[in-house]
Amino acid sequence: MFCPHKNSYLQLVCAVNPRVINKAVDRAMEKKHFDPHTEIPAAQRLESMQPSLYAPCVDITRARLGFGRIGLRLINRDLHSPDQLVQLQALHSIWDQVQISENAIFLINLHVGYRLVDLMLASDPVIREKVCLILSTLASYHQGREQITSRIKIIENLMRLILRDRREIRYAAAYTLRTLSRDRCSSEMLLKCEGIVENLLKSVIHEYAGIVLLHLKTLENLIEWDPEGPLKANAFQVMLELFSNGDPRIVCGAMDCMTQLCKHPVGKQLADIYDLTFVLRPYLVSPSIEIRISAVGLMEYTTLTTRSKWRAKECCEELTKRLVSLCHVPNKPPLQLRCMQVLINLCDCPDIRYHMKRFWERKVKAIKIRNHEEWDGTTETTSYGLETGHNYRTMCIEGVETIKNDYGDNAEVINVHSYLRHIHDVKAGLLYAINWKSYID
């Protein structure tokens, strides 16, 4: 008999094909063979990559032709086929092909985005979900974002799906909108769509947690570009209400949105009216480190006005003690940087500056800052940076956001050395602020 696992024959000469004998024995033993083309999940992907809505009679593991340039043109043409099954097959094929950057750019040049507009409101929910997933991938390219945002109808259809469709499609549409809002030019085009901010603010109150997180990230990007419209739509009050949410991820997202709102003069006035500095005090002792980082980042802007500094003087001892203790967390450079900046803002008040000089100057001098070999440039320090040294970029760390610069042409790029040098400069600025005198001896 032939052993397929060892690729060898158990006997040298046999009058019958050994594979026939193997099949007869397996059938007699009722042994089931594993067929990768028929087993679930399809194409042997991870379960998490499978859509929640499955297309009937579609096997994406077997294609009718090779996907060269001619094949891409044919499947692009099949999107408008009168046969719904052909449309489903074309969408599944395009979804696989846009994962390859070269094919994605070629499909963008074929104006596949415009062809998908008519399918966004199709009767089949599988088509609607798949169209949103394809648009999300296309929106990760500059050419794709330009093509999508050039038609305001695409944005209107996305908002219609977000507001009225089933949960799976609402999530896919929200993911597409978040991807589009990453670019500043695209954010400007999104804000031209009437009622987009108001609808998103209504959705974040009574929506599922995963969809709310996507909406909050979209709102953060839109508010960063133009905070006036969200302020007029009462975004400040909505975000303040989300502070009491039980999910720490939603609280962090609301604080990040509030940070963008407080960059505007009206946002600073509202922060003084609602006394945000006192509202944020309990979050400085939160068990979630992400909430503490977001709370201190928001406090950087709530402590800029004179009114907030004199208000903080009422809890000077407690507030400064907590902020100085958070500065002594060397495995969280973003938290150190933000805490020291808040203390610099508070040192503009003479009484707080005197308190810092008397009680905390020695503690500030003892703040330890990590070197570049101990930190891998992400918001949370893991063992990967210590184990792999400078090869940490080859590791896959899910759920960790890479720190990015706020301004400049390369806003998504971070240099670990310059960031740590900036922390040293801020520490020196804090010591200078503590020892600053408003008169000349």
Disulfide bonds with the S-S distance in Angstrom:
none
